């Protein structure tokens, strides 16, 4: 009988031990800090930009004037947190040596529409237009439509002919000239 009592006590202790360990429920709650997304502020504008220079083209001196301005009359774009950005227009004026105007155009993102995907049409801004080089009868410019405040952009090539014709295409060439002179 003593053996049965010891046996019952051991079984009881074992049962209590199993119930004590197995009775805890695991929680699926993960405790982290709550991240507050920044609240949109007033619409963000790029600074105005102006570049003026003389170039040699088709045997003569021409003056280039490029001017970027934010414009409240253009549709604004929003990023993923709802921050609004003011789009820009860029004016290009090419003048002859005597001061007469050879070419003038006010670019907006719409001018590059067929080279953009829906994402850049809806959330991109016209960021820049800069002189690149003279290539025979053409003046070449580099243009970009970007996602504001990121390094993401669509590179474009804008070409102006000696006849005043404008050509635009998406830039697919990587600029590797900086790496050409590196000896490994």
N, C-alpha and C positions, 0 to 999 in steps of 0.2 A: 504494500500500500504506500510505503514511503517512496518507492520508486515511481509509482503512478503520480504522486503529488509533485515530486521534483520534475517529472516529465511534463505535467500540466503547467507548472510554473514556468518552465523553459519555453513551452509553446506559447504561453500567454505573453511572456517578455518579447519573444520573437514577433508575435503578431502586433504588439504595441510599437515595436521598433519599425516594422514595415509600414504601419499606418502613419507614424510620425514622419517618415521620410517620403513616402509616396503621396501624402496628402497635399503637398504644396503645389499650387497651380503656377505655371510659368506665365509671365505677362508678355504680351506682344507689343507693349508700349515701348517706344524708343524715345529717350529724353534727349532733346537737342535744343540749341538756342533758336529762337524764332528770328528769321532773317527778314527784315523789313525792306521791301523794294523801295528804291528812291521814288519820291513823288515827282511827277512831271513839274517842271518849272516853266517860266516864260519861254516862248519859242527861242531856239538857239540860232544865231546868225554867224556865218563866217565873216571875217574882216574883209573889207573892200581891198582889192588888189589892183595894182597898175604896173605895167611894164612898157617901157618905151625904148626903142632902139633903131639904129640904122643898119641896113643890110645891103650887100651887093647882090643884085639879081639881074639877070639878062643884060649885063653890061652897064647898069645904072645903079644909083643909090636910091633905095626906097626906105621910108620910115614906117615902122610898125608901132601901133599903139594897141595894147590889149588891156581891157579894164573889166574887172569882175565886181559886181554889185549884188548884194542880197535884195530880193524883191518881194514885197508884201502882196503884189498883184498876182504872183504865181502861186499855184497850189502848194500848201505845206505838206511835208511828209512826217510820219511818226515812226519811232523805233518800237521795239517789243515792249517797253514799259510805258509807252504812250507819250514820250517826250516829243514835242514838235520841233521841226527844223525848217527854217526859211530857205527856199530854193534860190538859186542865183541866176542872173543872166550875165553873159560875157560879150562885150562889144569888141570887135576886131576892126581896126581901120588901117588900111595900107595906103600911104600917100606917096606921090611922086616927089622928086627933088624940088620941084617948083612949088610944092605945097598943095597941088590939086589932088583930090581923092581918086585913087584907082579902084579901091574896093572898100565896102563897109557892110558889116552884118552884125546883128544882135542875136547871139545864140542863146537858146534855152534848152532844157533837157529834151523838149519835143523834137528838136533838130536831129537828135540821136536815137529817137524812139525805135526805129527798125533794127538797131544794133543791140537793144537791151532786152532782157527777159522780163517777165511780169514782176519779179521781185524788185529789180532795179527801177522799173517804171513806177512802182508804187512807193518804194522806200528809199530811193536814191536821189541825190541832188547833183546838179552840175557843179563840179568842184573846180575844174581848172582848164585852161587853154594856154599853152606856152609855145613859143617859137622853138622849132627843132633844127631845121637846116634848109638850105637851098638844094634842090635836086634837079638840075637842068632847067626846064621851063616851069618848074613847080616850086612853091614855098611850102614846106611841111611844118605842121604844128602837131603837138601831142595834146589830146584832150582826155578828160576823165569824168565819169559819172560814178559817184561813190556812195557807200552807206556812210552817213555822217558819223564822225568821231570814231572811225575804224580804219584799218588798212585795206579794206575790201573795196575794190573798184573795177570798173570795166575800162580798159585802155583803148583809146581810139586814135586814129590818124586822120587829120584834116589836111587836105591838100588844096592849094589855090593855084590855078594855072595862069599863064601870062595873058590868057583871053578872059580872065575873070570867072572861070568855071570853078565851082567848089566840088570836091570829091571827099566823101567820108567813108571810112571802113574801120572795122574792128582790128586792133593791133594784135597780131598773133606772133610777132617776132619778139624773142626775149633779148633785152639789151645786155649783151655779154662783153661789150668792149672793155669794161673795167677789169674783167678777168683775163683778157687776152694777154696782158703783159706780166702776169704773175708766173714766176718760175717755181716749179715744185721740185 
